[in-house]
Amino acid sequence: DAKTTQPNSMESNEEEPVHLPCNHSTISGTDYIHWYRQLPSQGPEYVIHGLTSNVNNRMASLAIAEDRKSSTLILHRATLRDAAVYYCIPTSGGSNYKLTFGKGTLLTVNP
Amino acid sequence: GAVVSQHPSRVICKSGTSVKIECRSLDFQATTMFWYRQFPKKSLMLMATSNEGSKATYEQGVEKDKFLINHASLTLSTLTVTSAHPEDSSFYICSARDWGLASGANVLTFGAGSRLTVL
């Protein structure tokens, strides 16, 4: 599995954008980059995923570096409900896959 | 989107007893489900991959006789913690691949988790 490096914690103010970085320099050429988040006392929740191109969905945007060794999850306007641990996980697109969680980034959103 | 339901959400049991946790995929079939455990302030640790109709694949260091996994149907996987002890107290979470979000990637939908407390 590709190793990831994320900040232990980040802080943001409500309604401001948040950029959550992730380093995955050993990512395989066929691995997708997944982002999940986990709110307190809940199971993880899918946020977004991408392969090479930047991606947008209703929750967030994902910016992927051209060399794919890093990516950034962008929350355009943080809300208090976005306070969670965010995990960046490179994952194989093949049938023999599993999601391995690292330590993630604890995002605190201030009102 | 796809929903994965876990039951019970909380369970307290006495040391030495067994506890079963159910994981159901609602409105979709899940040939593969994954079981995780999470200790307080720690990340999720994959315990095993549950395959419908066959034996589960356990991660290194996970006792298969202690954590029995059964995936008898395409919508139900169960995890039984046998002869539970206080050190088994943890947050157990299951997940299944969300084929609706696949687009070539393996996106998982997670249950809400089951908190086990062994007295």
Interface residues (C-beta under 8 A of the other chain):
Chain A: Y32 H34 Y36 Q38 S41 Q42 G43 P44 E45 Y46 H49 L51 Y87 T91 S92 G93 Y97 K98 L99 T100 F101 G102 K103 G104
Chain B: V4 Q6 F34 Y36 S43 L44 M45 L46 T49 F91 I93 S95 D98 L101 G104 A105 N106 V107 L108 T109 F110 G111 A112 G113 R115
